[in-house]
Amino acid sequence: MILQQYKIVFAGTMGAGKTTAIQSISDIPVLSTEALNTDQNAHQKMLTTVGIDYGELTLADGTKLGLYGTPGQERFNFIWNTICSGAIGTIILIDHTHDHPIQQLNDYLNYFSENNENIIIAITHLDSTQYKSTKLYKEWQDSQQIHHPIFYIDARNKKDILFILEALIAKAEVQLSI
């Protein structure tokens, strides 16, 4: 039985680290719906999420967070609204190694902004792309009328994921107090 009090959504590109991020902080074994990746053109990884990933995190005060991961491929977007329903916020992960990360960021942000304005953006796989500058995200952010925080993280690093989770919760608290 799922007993979480609050729902957090991890969304974004295929291979960006959604499942890994949830696994890095979940107090329970993650329920994963990974299957053999049949879209090798989109990403070379062997397995990919085709349904929902689910984990739980209990905060020091006893609050339980449900951690929900969406599938990254747009062909599974029919499930995204269901996953987002009732969430206090969304963490959008973008794979920096992708050929067009800004286009993917725009696509995911446009979609998930319709469900919830409490969004944090996390750029992953920076260790894999020494040649590509992160300046493009600052330039993108400066050109937008959107002011979602952008973080550069390693989805395998528990401290990184806890940090962006704290930022998302703090942002939700500020929005509720306004």
C-alpha positions, -999 to +999 in steps of 0.1 A: +000+000+000+013+035-009+012+057+022+030+089+009+017+123+020+031+142-009+040+134-045+071+145-063+075+138-101+107+131-119+103+138-156+125+144-186+145+129-214+152+092-218+185+084-202+186+116-181+187+097-148+151+097-135+152+061-123+187+064-110+177+096-091+148+079-074+169+048-066+196+070-050+172+085-023+143+059-019+139+043+015+122+013-002+132-008-031+121+011-062+091-003-081+104+000-117+087-007-150+118-009-171+118-029-203+141-036-231+148-004-250+135-007-286+143+029-295+180+027-299+179+058-321+168+079-291+193+064-267+217+035-265+208+024-230+196-012-227+166-007-205+141+022-203+110+031-182+077+023-199+053+030-171+060+045-137+090+042-113+080+046-077+100+051-045+094+066-011+114+089+011+106+097+047+118+130+059+132+136+094+098+149+106+081+117+094+066+132+062+065+106+035+072+117-001+061+095-030+088+097-058+073+091-092+093+087-124+078+092-158+088+074-190+110+097-210+097+089-245+070+111-258+051+081-271+043+073-234+030+108-227-006+095-222+005+085-187+022+118-178-010+136-167-019+107-144+015+107-128+014+145-123-021+147-108-018+159-072+020+164-073+035+192-053+061+197-080+082+183-108+119+179-113+127+179-150+160+161-158+177+169-191+206+148-205+234+172-214+249+147-239+218+150-261+224+167-294+196+193-287+192+196-250+176+231-251+149+218-275+142+189-252+141+213-222+116+234-240+094+204-249+093+190-214+089+224-197+060+233-220+042+200-213+049+198-175+042+235-169+006+229-178+003+205-148+023+223-122+043+256-120+065+243-092+094+230-114+131+225-109+154+218-138+183+195-133+210+190-160+227+156-159+256+137-176+279+167-174+308+144-168+303+128-202+305+160-222+337+180-215+334+197-249+299+212-244+295+243-223+267+247-198+265+284-209+237+274-232+214+269-203+221+304-188+216+319-222+183+300-226+172+311-192+181+347-199+160+347-231+129+332-214+102+348-193+105+316-171+125+316-139+127+280-129+160+272-110+185+252-129+209+228-112+238+207-125+237+173-109+248+137-109+217+116-106+237+089-089+247+112-061+223+111-032+234+145-019+226+161-053+192+146-055+184+155-019+195+191-026+172+195-056+144+179-037+148+204-009+148+232-034+115+219-049+099+217-015+112+251-005+098+265-038+064+249-030+064+264+005+071+299-009+043+295-035+019+285-008+027+314+014+021+340-014 
